[in-house]
Amino acid sequence: MNILILGSGGREHTFAWKLKQSPLCRSLFVAPGNSGTDAIAENVAISVTDFEAIKTLVLDKKIDMVVVGPEDPLVQGIHDFFLNDEALKHISVIGPEKAAAELEGSKEFAKEFMIRHNIPTAAYESFSAETVEAGYAFLETLNPPYVLKADGLAAGKGVLILNDLAEAKAELKSMLVDAKFGEASTKVVIEEFLDGIELSCFVLTDGKNYKILPTAKDYKRIGEGDTGLNTGGMGAVSPVPFATPEFLNKIEEQVVKPTINGLQKDKLPYKGFVFIGLIKVGDEPKVIEYNVRMGDPETEVVLPRLKNDLVEIFQAIANQTLDTITIEIDERAATTIMLVSGGYPEAYEKGKEITGLNKLENVLAFHAGSIIKDDKVITSGGRVMAITSYGSTYDEALKKSYQNIDKLHFDKMYYRKDIGFDL
């Protein structure tokens, strides 16, 4: 098969690394890709939302399957674009259709879906610029901290958790009236705060059947001890030590099954990954959010633990025969540490040379915000690289990742030294 991956991050490099291992993968293309995918596939400089350019590439390279990494093309309807085009409709697309992608495209849509299908989640109300005063009143009924979520896509940065009521009101105004997150915050969902520990559950579905992948826990804040601004993710651990068999069973019965059944009942066509962001409150799982693709950096710890041929799994999703697949998981723990540019998630500089990659031992380096220029690997984004290790315990795996990070360097390189601190 000829396969095209859309995206340019650590998630997409991990997909490329895994798909390349399959004897079913003949040629592999990544658009636009990065310095990591460049070494194992053919990078093509196309935007993930330029559907016409993607069509030209797919027909030119005789692509059989398109694996969609990020959320933007899914929310904009790339799967529908293929289905509605006579020349493309036979090509498999891994990722939900536009109607189902609203689970991530709109926080309000997701909350309404959860309430409709009795999926446990936080109490909430949503507001617009016209109802900002009602939003202030609703905030006054809640106990701090206050949770404000931009309704639309805000690159993982549209969620604010604030302890001060006056600050929460000011931020609500900033989001709704002053368009702090642009189009994404024309509506804002205000939620009750849930006190617990977070984890992520990953589910594959072909629209009828589902399979659950290993759980993972990621670390979103830039600062140690989970302080400071939200980021796209600073590291991840899999499996999650506190996710006991009993708790995992609750997740499947109370969250996964009603989610998959709900998609079918609501006629939301879905072939791909369902990422369920969860919080363990006491001994009960509650859903924080849905994503309609794999998480990043969770992909960098989940896929390395998957023993199956990923092309076979994707074929089964396309053919709706996922029930014939038995998921096999590596018993070892996997951890990943994200190296980021100095200043991220705010203003940062690009174009810094990365050295030491040839000195890494017994780890997987998944490139994210990095490209090749003049035969050098240089930084091109905020999150630059994820260093993944295996270990008999997550502590052992973390130790390997940190030892190898000591061999790497780029100007103003930053990473959290406390991933896994709360486990």
VOGU-3710 file (C-alpha; in Angstrom, 3 decimals, decimal comma):
1> mnililgsgg> 0,000/0,000/0,000  0,981/3,602/-0,567  0,137/5,602/2,560  -0,054/9,352/3,201  0,133/10,779/6,731  -1,107/14,344/7,229  0,697/16,416/9,877  4,104/17,581/11,035  4,425/16,785/14,736  5,771/14,107/17,036
11> rehtfawklk> 2,499/12,218/16,631  2,985/11,994/12,875  6,642/10,928/13,188  5,463/8,160/15,552  2,810/7,072/13,047  5,422/7,025/10,292  7,848/5,001/12,453  5,119/2,440/13,240  3,570/2,196/9,755  7,006/1,827/8,148
21> qsplcrslfv> 7,507/-1,426/10,110  4,616/-3,087/8,261  5,351/-5,334/5,255  2,052/-3,988/3,856  3,486/-0,461/3,599  5,100/0,012/0,182  5,604/3,782/-0,005  5,111/6,305/2,787  4,512/10,037/2,361  4,078/12,713/5,033
31> apgnsgtdai> 2,620/16,163/4,388  4,229/18,398/5,435  6,354/16,216/7,789  9,474/17,144/9,750  13,137/16,190/10,107  12,191/12,847/11,683  9,764/11,756/8,975  12,254/12,936/6,341  14,566/10,066/7,324  11,953/7,301/6,842
41> aenvaisvtd> 9,382/8,671/4,379  8,996/11,251/1,629  8,009/14,671/2,961  5,734/16,785/0,764  5,388/20,516/1,482  1,593/20,725/1,549  -0,680/22,233/4,211  -2,926/19,727/5,994  -5,974/21,863/5,121  -5,185/22,387/1,418
51> feaiktlvld> -7,572/19,668/0,246  -7,093/20,318/-3,485  -3,288/19,987/-3,187  -3,780/16,817/-1,120  -6,055/15,426/-3,865  -3,403/16,109/-6,525  -0,741/14,383/-4,406  -2,968/11,382/-3,642  -3,763/10,797/-7,317  -0,181/11,473/-8,465
61> kkidmvvvgp> 1,372/9,046/-5,944  -1,455/6,464/-6,195  -2,146/6,698/-2,454  -4,353/3,915/-1,009  -4,803/5,247/2,515  -4,710/8,672/4,215  -3,989/8,805/7,950  -5,062/12,170/9,396  -2,889/13,259/12,331  -4,192/16,668/13,537
71> edplvqgihd> -7,736/17,837/14,234  -8,000/20,812/11,824  -8,482/18,855/8,572  -10,972/16,512/10,288  -13,059/19,376/11,678  -12,921/21,024/8,225  -14,233/17,818/6,633  -11,380/16,111/4,794  -13,037/12,694/5,113  -16,222/14,082/3,509
81> fflndealkh> -14,097/15,742/0,783  -12,752/12,290/-0,184  -16,177/10,582/-0,004  -17,782/13,254/-2,203  -15,110/13,088/-4,924  -15,509/10,384/-7,570  -11,725/10,072/-8,005  -11,041/9,784/-4,252  -13,969/7,966/-2,665  -12,329/4,508/-2,890
91> isvigpekaa> -9,360/5,702/-0,791  -9,407/4,843/2,936  -9,332/7,825/5,303  -8,460/7,181/8,946  -10,335/9,854/10,867  -14,031/10,688/11,424  -16,319/12,551/9,048  -17,042/16,228/9,688  -20,287/15,712/11,652  -18,500/13,415/14,126
101> aelegskefa> -15,393/15,634/14,297  -17,588/18,253/16,014  -16,907/16,238/19,183  -13,597/18,087/19,199  -14,590/21,047/17,030  -17,146/22,279/19,567  -16,969/21,901/23,353  -20,699/22,653/23,542  -21,512/19,904/21,000  -19,393/17,442/23,020
111> kefmirhnip> -21,097/18,357/26,310  -24,558/17,983/24,743  -23,503/14,563/23,361  -22,356/13,434/26,823  -25,531/14,600/28,540  -27,688/12,946/25,835  -25,962/9,578/26,253  -25,570/9,647/30,061  -21,794/9,845/29,940  -20,413/11,170/33,270
121> taayesfsae> -19,033/14,713/32,971  -18,926/18,052/34,826  -22,011/20,264/35,075  -21,764/23,177/32,611  -23,435/26,048/30,773  -22,330/27,831/27,601  -22,353/31,566/26,847  -21,820/34,024/23,978  -20,957/37,738/23,837  -24,696/38,506/24,053
131> tveagyafle> -25,060/36,499/27,296  -21,810/37,516/29,016  -23,761/39,001/31,972  -25,494/35,630/32,470  -22,023/34,084/32,375  -20,920/36,332/35,240  -24,003/35,266/37,212  -23,310/31,576/36,560  -19,699/31,995/37,760  -21,077/33,437/41,018
141> tlnppyvlka> -22,997/30,184/41,629  -19,820/28,073/41,410  -17,057/27,419/43,916  -13,493/28,151/42,748  -11,504/27,197/40,798  -13,451/28,288/37,705  -13,072/26,407/34,409  -13,503/28,382/31,144  -13,255/26,585/27,801  -13,233/28,191/24,371
151> dglaagkgvl> -15,873/26,313/22,375  -13,775/25,908/19,215  -10,256/24,765/18,356  -7,543/26,763/20,127  -4,510/24,476/19,672  -4,765/23,065/23,186  -4,577/26,514/24,799  -8,277/27,431/25,056  -8,881/26,141/28,588  -8,387/28,432/31,598
161> ilndlaeaka> -8,568/27,335/35,254  -8,735/30,337/37,582  -9,039/30,678/41,352  -10,240/34,278/41,537  -13,841/35,194/40,649  -12,962/38,690/39,410  -10,201/37,266/37,213  -12,590/34,602/35,869  -15,118/37,301/34,929  -12,397/39,385/33,263
171> elksmlvdak> -11,158/36,366/31,270  -14,727/35,485/30,230  -15,106/39,017/28,844  -11,684/38,772/27,178  -12,693/35,514/25,467  -16,228/36,465/24,417  -16,108/40,231/23,856  -12,434/40,820/22,998  -12,054/37,506/21,043  -8,987/36,375/22,999
181> fgeastkvvi> -8,965/33,080/21,050  -10,495/34,512/17,860  -13,285/32,441/16,308  -12,666/29,665/18,855  -14,083/31,748/21,717  -17,264/33,151/20,137  -18,844/30,714/22,606  -17,397/29,740/25,985  -18,329/26,724/28,090  -18,108/27,279/31,862
191> eefldgiels> -17,803/24,048/33,863  -17,775/23,006/37,479  -14,230/22,146/38,554  -13,586/18,443/39,069  -10,952/17,593/41,670  -8,997/14,458/40,795  -6,180/13,045/38,691  -6,302/13,055/34,893  -5,602/10,331/32,352  -6,321/9,663/28,685
201> cfvltdgkny> -8,120/6,693/27,171  -7,627/5,883/23,471  -10,190/3,941/21,488  -10,114/2,717/17,893  -13,452/2,365/16,127  -14,567/1,349/12,644  -18,034/2,826/13,218  -19,434/-0,468/14,537  -16,733/-2,159/16,630  -14,142/-0,730/18,994
211> kilptakdyk> -10,786/-1,655/20,548  -9,209/0,051/23,552  -5,517/1,000/23,396  -3,237/1,502/26,432  -4,039/4,408/28,745  -1,603/7,299/29,111  -1,179/10,365/31,275  0,228/13,557/29,824  1,520/16,718/31,488  0,159/19,937/30,002
221> rigegdtgln> 1,638/22,760/32,085  4,974/24,334/31,189  6,246/24,485/34,785  7,330/21,774/37,195  4,682/20,595/39,620  2,070/21,333/36,936  2,367/25,110/37,201  2,343/27,891/34,637  0,714/28,109/31,229  -0,943/25,273/29,344
231> tggmgavspv> 1,035/23,764/26,469  0,381/21,132/23,826  1,972/18,633/26,247  5,354/18,336/28,000  5,599/14,570/28,478  3,594/11,386/28,957  3,584/8,037/30,748  1,940/4,715/29,780  0,403/2,678/31,353  -1,194/4,820/34,068
241> pfatpeflnk> -0,294/3,222/37,442  -3,526/4,222/39,195  -5,751/2,806/36,422  -6,557/-0,509/38,095  -8,446/-3,290/36,227  -11,593/-2,303/38,165  -11,245/1,356/37,175  -10,528/0,440/33,523  -13,695/-1,664/33,525  -15,663/1,378/34,767
251> ieeqvvkpti> -14,188/3,455/31,930  -15,267/0,869/29,370  -18,790/0,401/30,763  -19,606/4,007/31,709  -17,689/5,928/29,028  -16,405/3,899/26,055  -19,513/1,813/25,319  -21,996/4,715/25,609  -19,667/6,860/23,449  -19,467/4,298/20,624
261> nglqkdklpy> -23,196/3,529/20,914  -23,947/7,262/20,987  -22,019/7,836/17,746  -24,138/5,143/16,072  -27,441/6,400/17,544  -26,692/9,973/16,456  -25,575/8,738/13,005  -22,116/10,302/13,391  -19,852/8,389/10,940  -16,611/7,519/12,673
271> kgfvfiglik> -13,565/5,564/11,489  -10,488/6,345/13,527  -9,261/7,254/16,987  -11,427/8,522/19,826  -9,271/10,232/22,465  -11,182/10,507/25,729  -9,722/12,940/28,271  -10,751/11,645/31,687  -10,457/12,605/35,335  -10,636/10,121/38,195
281> vgdepkviey> -12,815/11,699/40,888  -12,737/9,406/43,911  -13,082/6,049/42,171  -15,262/7,303/39,327  -14,263/8,322/35,773  -15,641/11,565/34,343  -15,071/12,877/30,824  -13,307/16,224/30,493  -13,208/16,310/26,691  -13,126/14,339/23,460
291> nvrmgdpete> -10,486/14,622/20,766  -11,067/13,013/17,377  -7,459/11,970/16,777  -4,527/10,642/18,783  -3,015/12,890/21,431  0,463/14,355/21,298  2,695/13,460/23,205  0,554/10,443/24,228  1,009/8,860/20,779  4,734/8,715/21,526
301> vvlprlkndl> 4,099/6,330/24,453  0,961/4,485/23,250  2,066/3,392/19,760  5,494/2,131/20,945  3,593/-0,257/23,263  1,373/-1,576/20,446  2,732/-4,869/19,082  0,257/-5,170/16,192  0,867/-4,245/12,575  -0,711/-0,759/12,426
311> veifqaianq> -1,471/-1,017/8,692  -3,512/-4,170/9,381  -5,440/-2,329/12,094  -6,122/0,634/9,793  -7,296/-1,718/7,017  -9,696/-3,330/9,499  -11,018/0,136/10,443  -11,563/0,993/6,768  -13,318/-2,357/6,112  -15,289/-2,319/9,401
321> tldtitieid> -13,706/-5,625/10,489  -12,020/-4,334/13,647  -13,711/-7,124/15,635  -11,356/-9,627/13,935  -8,245/-7,927/15,390  -6,755/-8,869/18,760  -4,809/-5,946/20,208  -1,401/-6,990/21,594  0,357/-4,719/24,078  4,003/-4,608/25,205
331> eraattimlv> 4,024/-5,157/28,971  6,824/-2,629/29,445  6,147/0,933/30,480  6,911/3,748/28,040  7,626/7,379/28,894  8,348/10,433/26,793  9,850/13,848/27,625  9,202/16,821/25,352  12,037/19,217/24,587  10,729/22,706/23,849
341> sggypeayek> 12,050/26,032/22,609  12,929/28,652/25,247  9,944/30,955/25,803  7,327/28,397/24,667  4,280/28,440/24,913  4,649/32,190/24,398  7,086/33,852/21,962  10,120/31,717/21,058  12,897/31,710/18,467  13,292/29,140/15,681
351> gkeitglnkl> 16,260/28,011/13,601  18,423/26,685/16,463  20,698/23,770/15,506  20,049/20,521/17,403  23,180/18,539/18,240  23,812/15,176/19,899  21,203/13,120/18,032  23,906/10,665/16,936  24,791/9,979/20,591  21,357/8,705/21,682
361> envlafhags> 21,190/5,096/22,923  18,201/2,806/23,621  15,624/5,547/23,119  13,274/6,680/20,371  13,577/10,317/19,340  10,321/11,491/17,794  10,829/14,809/16,005  8,111/17,461/16,243  9,037/21,124/15,641  12,233/20,445/13,701
371> iikddkvits> 13,250/20,465/10,036  16,371/19,814/7,981  18,159/22,845/6,572  21,619/22,754/4,968  22,063/19,163/6,225  21,465/20,280/9,818  18,484/19,516/12,060  17,126/22,843/13,300  14,175/23,882/15,475  11,028/25,025/13,661
381> ggrvmaitsy> 8,399/25,042/16,419  7,658/25,319/20,126  7,631/21,625/20,942  10,781/20,351/19,264  11,307/16,673/20,081  9,963/13,847/22,261  12,428/11,386/23,788  10,703/8,037/24,433  12,066/5,103/26,450  10,896/1,691/27,588
391> gstydealkk> 11,413/0,284/31,088  10,112/-2,451/33,364  8,677/0,459/35,398  7,881/4,024/34,372  10,689/5,203/36,714  13,226/3,107/34,819  11,924/4,404/31,486  12,034/8,036/32,673  15,616/7,594/33,841  16,670/6,428/30,344
401> syqnidklhf> 14,924/9,380/28,691  16,568/11,911/31,023  20,032/10,332/30,633  19,763/10,677/26,852  18,424/14,231/27,002  21,737/15,172/28,638  23,408/14,352/25,289  21,197/16,738/23,309  21,538/20,479/22,914  19,983/23,462/21,196
411> dkmyyrkdig> 20,029/27,092/22,310  17,542/27,757/25,166  16,363/24,108/25,207  13,860/23,506/28,019  12,114/20,427/29,400  10,329/19,411/32,582  12,443/17,359/34,959  9,454/16,065/36,964  7,343/14,045/34,509  5,596/11,316/36,521
421> fdl> 6,030/13,305/39,766  2,407/12,802/40,835  2,269/9,028/40,346
//
